[in-house]
Amino acid sequence: MRKEIDMKENCSEDLENCFDWGKEIFKESYPPDFNEGLKEEIKQRDGYECQNCGATERLDIHHIDYNKGNLSPWNLITLCKSCNMKANHNKTYWKKFYQGIIKEIYSVG
């Protein structure tokens, strides 16, 4: 049986190591403009496939810099649920990895 954790005590300073996705802390702070229309635009731009593994089902939009308020198209990338979950471990690595994909594919900066 999974032990319930106190989100404020365990996650306030170290979100990278906190993975209880059903808690309120992970549901907050998406701006209103992060909506289905924007998500659809990013998926369309990315050819409706995960930009890491190529999967075409269960797609999410990932914030490359982990800032939910940064809605620049070049900060958003299509990932399958599996790759999106992996990106929540070792964030420094994945940030650089996905920035490289965006730069390579879309010739950004």
C-alpha positions in Angstrom: 0.0 0.0 0.0 1.4 3.4 -1.0 2.1 5.8 1.8 0.5 9.2 1.5 2.9 12.1 1.7 2.5 15.7 2.9 3.0 17.7 -0.3 4.0 20.9 1.4 6.6 19.2 3.6 8.1 16.9 0.9 7.7 18.9 -2.3 7.9 22.6 -1.6 11.6 22.7 -2.2 12.3 19.7 -4.3 9.5 19.1 -6.9 11.9 17.0 -9.0 11.8 14.2 -6.5 8.0 14.3 -5.9 5.8 12.2 -8.1 2.4 12.0 -6.5 0.7 13.4 -9.6 -2.8 13.3 -8.2 -2.1 16.0 -5.6 -3.2 19.6 -6.0 0.2 21.1 -6.3 0.6 19.6 -9.8 -2.8 20.8 -11.0 -2.1 24.5 -10.4 -0.3 27.2 -12.3 -1.1 26.4 -15.9 -2.2 29.7 -17.5 -5.5 29.9 -19.3 -3.8 30.2 -22.6 -2.4 26.7 -22.2 -5.5 25.3 -23.7 -6.6 22.6 -26.1 -6.2 25.0 -29.1 -2.5 25.6 -28.3 -1.9 21.9 -27.5 -3.4 21.0 -30.9 -1.2 23.6 -32.7 2.0 22.1 -31.1 0.9 18.5 -31.9 0.2 19.5 -35.5 3.6 21.3 -35.8 5.3 18.1 -34.5 3.4 15.8 -36.9 1.3 14.2 -34.2 4.2 12.1 -32.9 6.4 12.0 -29.9 9.5 13.9 -30.6 11.6 11.5 -28.6 10.4 8.0 -29.5 8.0 8.5 -32.4 4.8 7.2 -30.7 1.6 8.5 -32.1 -0.8 7.8 -29.3 -1.3 9.2 -25.8 0.4 12.5 -26.6 1.1 15.3 -24.2 2.6 18.7 -24.5 5.8 19.1 -22.5 7.3 22.5 -21.2 11.0 22.1 -22.1 12.1 24.6 -19.4 9.6 23.2 -16.9 8.0 26.7 -16.6 4.3 26.2 -17.0 3.9 29.9 -17.7 6.3 29.9 -20.7 4.0 29.2 -23.6 6.5 30.0 -26.4 6.0 27.4 -29.2 9.8 26.8 -28.9 9.4 25.8 -25.3 6.6 23.3 -26.0 7.2 19.9 -27.5 5.0 16.9 -28.2 5.8 13.8 -26.1 4.0 10.6 -25.5 2.9 10.0 -21.9 5.8 7.6 -21.2 8.5 10.1 -22.5 6.8 13.0 -20.7 7.0 11.0 -17.4 10.7 10.2 -18.0 11.3 13.9 -18.5 10.4 14.5 -14.9 13.6 12.7 -13.8 17.0 14.3 -14.5 15.5 17.6 -15.7 18.7 19.2 -16.6 19.5 16.4 -19.1 16.0 16.4 -20.6 15.9 20.2 -20.9 19.1 20.3 -23.0 18.0 17.2 -24.9 14.6 18.7 -26.0 16.1 22.1 -26.6 18.5 20.4 -29.0 15.6 18.7 -30.8 13.8 22.0 -31.2 16.9 23.7 -32.5 17.7 20.9 -34.9 14.3 20.3 -36.4 13.1 23.9 -36.4 16.3 25.8 -36.8 15.7 28.0 -33.8 18.4 30.2 -32.4 
